[in-house]
């Protein structure tokens, strides 16, 4: 356009720039080619629905990596992403067009998302690569050139050589010829959908020719260049596009991450080292030296001794490796090998940190406030800012003290999002405290959560309203009592006071109709936890307390008959777990006489021969731990369970129920250990083989110190004599009030609020 000597004047037809998606070398070459050709318009591979959003790319608040998100208007879960990084050739072309003194028109020309989403019910990220079975063009070209690694070949021929100043279009001509040869050999690569996409691209190119002549450029995947050059008729292309299904779609920009650009993250058109490529694109000179300086900084942050001398030596080693291997400059392979040898002392552990943080990276992009979003996303963004809860791609832990208003608000937001299926945060075990006023979360924002937010937008325009509406719908549609009790717990954690009455009504209705004692027992622990959390958060849970009390009463009545109903081993083991859960839950409930009634149920289970041994043993252990079963009675029950008349499998089950979960009791009570030892030595050989797996599971779960102590006791032989009248200090059969009262002042000091 500027003279007959320009490359644009010499070429025939439009400027076709075939690129590698997310290749920094391609990005630099695209900018050089556009600077040289100065096209009147730029056409880019991407959905045309995104044209209206292109002006936002120039907004100061837009910071790649970002992705163009398109989803079906009536089903946000049907969505597709078109990711763009700062080093993506498509992004560079967009920004080049917008930065010109007179902005150059820029448009997307790929098959509309309206057709793509209608044709595929589960579209992955980039439609150019999702589910593709075509040969990898780079792998074929690399193998032809004698390389066994496509990434290393690409680095040598593109990334490390830069654009050719004399002819910036030459690299695209060569790459186009190579792709033409591949398309002749492989056709569409068993990817018939490409034919439809390329037909649409050609239609858009014909429209651009009518408007701009041949003075326009096309930036697309190199694989498509031969098809876009092909001589086809408009009628043939129209025939391919006739009758395509179509849905209404909505589009927006969403933040993306380098980690989601990585091929290891499941992105078909991804690259292996987005962090490294971002560095190559940003570092105009001395990329290896700058990279190794970054590595040294990261390792020093992790308290590793890395000095400037290490950096100098690593640079020398990387350069030497590149020279020996005949590479133009050191690539990622050489730099990582130098890092391992010089900075990591040959260890792969710190090297894995470098690969995770720098080679891949957790950079999270940003989109401006003007980007179209559903109202729910707008409310979520407002709360994130108000609570200073920034979305970050790198996983981090968040400790919350629910006694503080801000931390309590953060907890409510995260719980409400989890109820909506937006898993930004995952609860984790709190460090140093088991109190209910402490919460620990692991936070990590993934780009797909933007789709989850759009999906949840059907429930309401704010996070609280949407979570309440979804909780009510889930309660109405729950198939089991356990689902409703878990939902009630989540409503209390999320502070959904408006939804709680509807959930409790559904809970009461299902509890009244449920006759399965296992289902009732499974539901009670969640209710007990809900009451405790409600107390911590100041939530009125009186209705929930009534339901929990009634549920516990029904369990007390129904459990003994259910345990004596001829259970097999698996059912007995499952019911034993429910007994543990109910026991812990009743300890949290404050109903008059409930604990005494439950103790009576445990006594009935422990003394009834028709109950499976694993449940009888567990009931005896729970009573003993609560101080409701004397030691003499415990020994009597164990003696009966382990008598010669008892079936070996049933006796082994009793031991599993009684001693499972901890063997400290056996260390301090040699009489009980002696009973087990005597029974074990008397088990017939054939029966011993049958019960051995169960016994190994029981005693194998003990801590190493407990197993060592038990081994010493068995080796010397536990005493068969009656227990001495004076037990060792600290292990008397009954409580010593004087010793117990001595700790009360310390407990009072610890538990009294400051």
N, C-alpha and C positions, 0 to 999 in steps of 0.2 A: 504494500500500500504506500510505502514511502519512496519507492524508486525501483527501477528495473533490476538493480543488482541485489535486491533483497531476496531471501529464500522464498518469501510469499509470492513474489512475482514470477519466480522460475517454476514453481510447482503447478500442477494441474489438479483441479478439484479442491475440495476442502482439506484442511490440515487435520489428519488423523493421528492423534497422539495415543498410541497403545501403551499402557502403563501396567505396573504391578501395584495392586492395591496396597496402600500403606508402605510403599517403598520410598525412602528418603532420596535415593538417587534418581528415581523417576520424578519425584516432586521437584528436585532442582532442575532436572532436564525440562520439565514442563514449563517452569517459569522462564528458563532461557529461551525455549522455543516460542513462547508467547511474546516475550520481549522482542524477538527477532521478527516474527511474522505479523504482529500487531493485528490480529483478526478483528472483524467488526462484531462478532458474537462468539460466545463460548457455549457449547453444548456438552453436558456432563451425564455420564451414566448414573441414573437415579430416578426415582418415581416423580412424574410430573406434578403430583399433588403437593410436592415440596416447594414448587416455584414461589408460592406466596410467602414462604418462610425464609427465602434466601436473603432478603434485606437484613434479617436479624444477624447474619454472619458478620456484618460490619459493626454490630453493636459492641461497645467497649466491655459490656458484661459477658460477652460470649468468649469462652476460653476452652479450646479443644483439649482433650478428646470429647467429642459430643456425637450424638447419633440422631438421625432423622427417624422418628418413630411414626409408623402408620398402623392403625388398628381399625377393625370393623366397628362402625358406630354402634351397632346393636350387640356386639360381642367383643369387648376390649381384649379378651384373652387371645383372640385371633389377631396377631400382631407380627410385624417384621421391623427389623432395625437396619439402617444403613450407617454404620459407624464411620467417623472421620476423625483423624488425628491431625496435629499440626504438620506432620510430615506426610500426610496423604496427598497424592497428586491432585485428587478432586478438590480438596480443601484449598490447596495452593492456587488452583485455577479459579475457584470462586473468589478468593481474596484478590487475585490479580485483576480480575474484571472489575471489582468494586473499587480498587485503588487507583484506577486510571483517572486522568484529569477530567475526561468525559467518560463516565462509567459505561462499560461495555455490557450489553445484554447477556445474561447468563441464564440457562434453562436446563432442566432435567429432561432426558429423552428416553429413559428406559420404560419398559412396560408398566402401565399404571398399577399402583398398589390395589386399586379397586378390582382389577382382574386377578392379580397374584393372590390376594387373600381369599377371593371367592373360589379359586381353583385348588388351594391347599388349605386344609383345616389346621395344620400345625406347622406354620412357617418358622424356620429358625432365623438367625440373625440376617446375614446378607443373602438375598435370594440368588446372588451370583454363584454361591458355593454351597448352599444348604442341600444336603443329600446328594451332592454331585458324585458321579462315578467316572467322570472323564479322567483321562490321564493328566498327571501333573505336568504342565508344560515346562516348568523350570527343571523338574527332575529329568525329563527327556533331553532337554538341551544340555543340562549339566553332564549327563551320561555321555552324550555325543561328544562333548568337549573333553572327556576323560576325567571328569570329577565324580567322586562318589557322594558328595554332599551338595545338594542344590543351593543351600544357603551360602556356602563358601564360594561356589561358582558365581552366584549373583553379586556377592561382595566384591569379588575380584574384577568382574567385567563392568559393573555399574557403580556400586557404592564407593569404591576406593579410587575410581578414575575420574569422577566428576564429569561435568558437561564439556564437550569439545567446543571451544570458543569459535573455531573457524566455521563449523557447521553444526549448530545446535540441533538440527533436525536429523542428522545422520543416524543417531542411536535409535530413533523411532523407525527409520526406514529399515535398518537392519533387523530390529525386533519384529517389525511387520512381516518381513520376508520369512523369518524363522517361523512365525506363527502360521503363515500361509502354507509352509511345508507341512507343519503339524496337522493343519486342518485337512490338507489333501490326504494325509495318511490315516487320520482318525475320524474325519467327518465332524459330526457334532459331539463326538466323545460319548455316545449313548446318553446324551442330555438333550432330548428333543425339545424341551421347553426353551432352550437357547434360540431355536429357530423362530419361535414366536416373538421372543424379546428382540431379536435382531431385525425382524420384519417391522416391528414398531419403531425401532431406532431409525431405520431407513425412511419410514414415513415422516418422522420428525425432521430428518435431514432434508427431505424434499421440500418441506414447508420452509425450512431455513434458507434453502437455495432460492426460493421464490422471493424471499425478503432481503437477503444479503448477497445473493449471487454465490460465488464460491469462497467469499472472504469470511469464512467462519472456521472455527476449530472444534474438534470433537475429542474429549478426554474420556477414554473408556478402557476397560480391561483389554490387554493386548490380544487375548484369545478372540475377541470380537472383531478386530480390525479387518481380517480377510473377508468376513461376511459383510462388513459395511462397505468394502470396496467392490464387492461383487456386483455385476450388472444384472439387476433384476427389474421386473416391471412393477409398477404401482398396483396393478390388478392382482398380481401373484401375491404380493405382500398383504393386500387387503383381504384376499381369500383366507390367508392364514389367521387373520385377526377377526374374521366374521364369526359371530356366535359365541364369543368368549363370555363365561359367566362374570357377573359384576355385583359388587356390594358397595354400599356407601361407606366411605372411610373418613377418618379424621387423622390429622398429622400434627406433629409438634417436634420441637427439639428437646432432647433429654441429655443429661450428663452421661458420659461413658467413662470407662477406665482403661488404662493400659493393660491391665490383667485380662479384661474381656476381649482385647484385641489379639491376645495370644492364642495360637492354635491349640495349646494344651487346655485352654478353657472351653473347647468345643466349638470355636468359631471357625467354620470351614475355610474362609478366605484369610484366616489369621496368619500371623508371623510368629516366629519362635522367640523373638527378642525385641518387643516393642520399646522397652526402656533404652536399649542399646541403639536402636534406630532413631529414637527421639534425640539421643545425644549426638549421633552422626549428623543429623539434620541441623541441630543448633550450633554445633562446634564447627566453625568455618575453617579453623586451622588447628594443628596439633591435637587431633581428636584422641589419640592414644594417651598422650600425656595428661590431658584434661580428664579423661575417663579414669585413669589410675589414681589421680588425685581425689576424685569422688570416692573411689573404693577405699582409699586410705582414710578419708573422713568418716565413712560409714563404720569401718572396723574400729577406729578410735572411739566412736560413740558407744561401741560395744565393749569398751575397756580392753581392747587388744593393743599391744605395743607395736605401733606402726609409725616409723619416722620418715622424714623426707628422703633419707638414704634408701629406704625400702622402695619408695616410688621410683627413684632414679634407677635402681637395679632392676626393677620390674619392667621399666621402659626399655632398658637395654636387652633384657632377656626376650621380651615380646618381639622386638625388632630383629634379633638374631634368629628366632624361630621362623619369622616370616621370610627372612633371606634364605635360610636353609630349605624352606619349602617352596621357594620360587614365587612368593606372593608379592604384589606391589607394595603393600604396607601390612602391618599387623592387623589381623581381624579379631573378631570376638574369641575365636578358639585360642589364638596365641595369647591374648590378654588374660583370659581366664587361667590358662596354664601358668602364666607368669605370676598371677595373683596367688594361685595355690602353692607354687614353689617358694615364692619370696615372702609373701605377707601372711600366708596361712600355715607355714611350716609343714606343707604337704598334706594338711588335713582337709577333708571334704566338708566338714561341718561348718566352719566359717565361710567356705566357698559357697555353700548352699544359701547362706544368708545374702551374699552378694548377688547370686543369681535371682533370688526372690525379690530383693529390694531394688536392685539396679538394672539387671538384665531384663526383667519383666516389669516390675514397678507397680505402685498403687496410685498413680496420678489419677485424680478424679476431675473431670471437666466441670464447667459451669455454664449455665444458660441464663440469659437476661430475664428480668421480670416480665418483659413484654411478650415472652413466648406464650402461645395459647396453652392453657392447662384446664383440666376439670376443676370445678370449685373445691373439691376435696383436696386436691394437690395444693391449691392456694392456701387453704386453711392449715394444712400440714406445714407448709413453708413458713407461715406466720408464727406457728407455735415453735417451730425449730429456732427461729430467730429470737423469739421472746425468751425461750429457755436456754439460749446459747448452746443448743444441741446440734452441732454441725454434722452434716452427712459427710462421711469420709470413706474412701475405698479401703484403707488399711484397717484391719481388725484391731479394736482397742477395747479395754475393759473400763466399765463405768461403775463406780461405787456410789450407792445412794443411801442417804440417811433419811428415812421416811419421816423423821421428826422435824425436818426442815421443809418449809413450804415449797421451795423450788425443786428440791429432790423428789418430793411427793408428786409434784406436777409432772416431772419427767417420767416417773414410774407409771402414772396413769396414762400418759401418752403412749409409752412403749407397750403397755398391756392392751390398750385399745387397738393399736396397730396389729398386734399379734392376733387379736380376735378377728380382725378383718382379713387375715391372711397375708399381712405385709410384714415379713420377718426381718425387719431392720435390726432388731435386738433379740438376743437369745439369753434367757436367764442362766446364771452360772452360780456355783457354790460361792458363798461369801467367805472372805478370808478373815480369820481371827474372830469371827462372831457367828453364832447361830441364832441370834435374836431376830424376831420378826420385824424389827424396825430397820433391818439392814437388807439391802438388795444389791446384787452384782449382776451386771449385764455385759454381754459381749456384743459390741456394735460393729456392723459392717454394711455399708450401702452398696448394693449391687444394682447395675442398670435395669435389670428386669423388674425391680421393685416399682419402677415408674408404670409398668404395665399393670402390676397388682393394684396400684393406686387408682388407675383408670378403671379397672374392673370393679373396685370397691365403690366407685363413685355412684353406682346405681342405688346404694343404700342411703345416701344422704350427702349434704353439701359440707358438713363439718365432720371432723373425726369422731366426736362424741355422738352426734346424731346417727352417723353411719354405723358405728359399733353397736349402738342401742338397737337400731332396726335389725341388724344382722343377728344379734343375740336373740331377739324375740322370734325371728324366723327360724333360727336353728333350734330353739326350744320347741317350737311347734312341730318341726319335722324330725325331731330326735327319735331314733328307733329303740333305744335302750335307756334304762334308768341311769346307768353310769354316764352316758353322754350328757344328760341334763344336770347331774350333780357336778360334773366337771365344768359345765357351762356356768352354773351358779357360782362356783369358785372363781372363774375367770371374770365374771361380772363384778364381784366384790373387789377383786384385784384392780379392775379397770375403773372402779367408781361409777358404774352405770346404774345409778339409783332408779332411773326411769324404766330400764329394762328388767330390773330385778323382780318386781311383782309378777310380771308375765312368766318369767323363768320359774319362780317359786310356785306359781299355780300349776304349771306343767309338771314340776317336780312332785308336788303333792298328789296330783292326779295319777302319775305313773307309779309312785310309791304305793298308793292304795291298791293298785291293780296288779302289781308285780308280786308273784308268789315264789320266785326263784330266790332261795336264800343266798346263793352265790352272788347274784346280781345285787341284792340288798347289801350284802357284806362288802362288795366292791364299791358301792356308792357311799357308804358311811364315812370313810376316811376323808374323802374330798369335802364333805359337809363340815366335818370337824375342823379341817384346815381353814375352810371359808369363815367359820365363826371366829377363829383366832385372828385371821387377817382383817376381818371386819372390825374387831376390837382395836387393832393397831391403827386402822385408818379412820376410826370414828364413824363407821357405817352402822346404821340401824339394821340388825340382823335378827330381830326377835322372831319374825316369822320363820326364818331359816332354823333357828334353835328349836322351835316347836316341831318342825318336820324332822330334824335330826333326832330329837328325843323319841318320836314315834317310830322312826326307822330302827333305832337301837332296841326298843322294846320288842318289835316284831322279830328281830334277829335273835334275841334271847329266847323267844318262844320256839322259833323254827329251826334253830341250829342243831340241837341234840338229835331230833328225829332225822335230819338230813345227813348227819355224820354216821348214823347207824344204818343207812339204807344200802348196804352192800357196795361200797365205793371201790373202784379199782385203784391201782397205785397212782396213776396220773391224776385222777380226780381227787384222791386223798391229799396228794401233794399240793394241788391247787387250793383245796379248802383250808389246808394248814396255813397257806399264805394269807387267806382271807381272815383266819382267826387272829393272826398277828396284826393285820390292819385294823380289825375291829377293836382289839385290845388297846392299841395305841389311840384310836379315836375316842373310845369311851373314857380314857384318861384325860382327854381334853374337854369333854362335855361336863356341864355342871348341873346335871339333873339329880334330884333327890333320890337316893336309894339305887341309882342305876349301877354304880360300881359293885354294890353288894349283890345285885341280881346277876350281873355278869360273872362274878366270882362263883356264884352257885352253879351257873352254866358250865364253867370250867371244871368245877369239882365233879359234875355229872359226867362230863366228857372223859376226865382222867380216870374215873372208876368204872366205866362201862366197858365190858369185854367186847361188845359188838362194834365198838368204835375202832377204826384202823389205828395201828400202833403209832404211826407218825403223829396223828392228832392227839392221842392220849398222852404221848410223851411231851408234846408241845404244851398242852394244857397244864400238865404237872409243872413244867418249867416256869410258865408264866405265873402260876400260883406261888411257887417257891420264891421267885424274884420279887413278888409283891408282898412277901411276908405273910401270906395267907395259908401256907401249907407248911406244917412243922417238918423239921428234918427227919424225924422218925417216920412220919407218914410218907415222906418222899422215898425213903429207903424201902419201905414196905411196898409201895407201888412199883418201884424199880425191880424189887425181888420177884414180884408176881409177873411182871412183864418179861423178865429174863429167866423165868423158871424153865426147867427141862420140858415141861408140857407145852410151852409156847412155841409156835412155829418160828423157825429161825428168821424168815423174812419179816414177820410181824415184829419180832424182837429187835431186829436191826432197824426197822422203821421207828420203833419207840426210842431207840438211842439217837437216831437222826433228829427226831422231833425234840428230844430233851436236851441233847448236847450240841445240836447244830447252832452255828452262829457265834460260838465262843466256848472255850474249854477251861476258863479260869476257875469255874466252880469245881471241876474235877481235880484241879491242882490243889485246892484247899480243903477238899472233902475226900479223904482217902477211902472212906467207907463206900461212897458211890463209885469211885474208881475201881475198888476191889470187886464190887458186884459186876461191873462191866468186864473186868479182866477175867473173872471166874467164868462168866457166861461165854466169853469169846474163846477161851481155851477149851471149852466143852462142846463147841459147835462141831457136828460131824463134818468130815472132809468134803463131801459132796455139797452139803448145805453151805459150807464156808465159801465155796467158789461162787455160789449164787448171791450171797449177801456182801461179798467183798467190794463190788463197785459202790454200793451205798455207803459202806463204812469208810471207804477211801474218800468219798465226797464229803462226808461229815468231818472227819479228822484232818483231811487235807486243807480245809479252809481255815484252820487255826493259825495264829501267828507263830512265827518261828520260835520265839521264846516259850510260848505255851507248849508247843510240841516237844521242845527240848526238856522242859520240866516234867511232862508226862512220861517221856521216855526214861528219865532218871528214876521216877517213882516206880515204873513197871519193872525196870531192871533190878532194883533192889527188893521189889515185892512190897506192895502196899500192906499196911498193918491190918490184920484181921481182928485185932482186939478192939473192945469197945473204946470209944473216944475217952480220953482222960478227963477227969473232972475239971481240970484247969486247962483250957485251950490256950494255944499260943496267943500272944498279945495281938489284938486286931482281928482275930478269927473266932471269937466266941459264938456259940449258937444263937444267942439272943443279943439284942441291942444294949449297949452300955450307955445309959442316959447321961452320965457325967461326961464321958468322952464326946458324945454327940453334941451336948450343949456348948462345948468349948468352941465350936466353930461358928456359933450363931452371931457373935459380934462381927466377925469378918464378913459373913454373908450379908448382914445388915448394911455394912459399910459399902459392899460391892453393889448391892441392889438399890440402895437409896439414891434417887435422882439428885444430881448436883444442884 
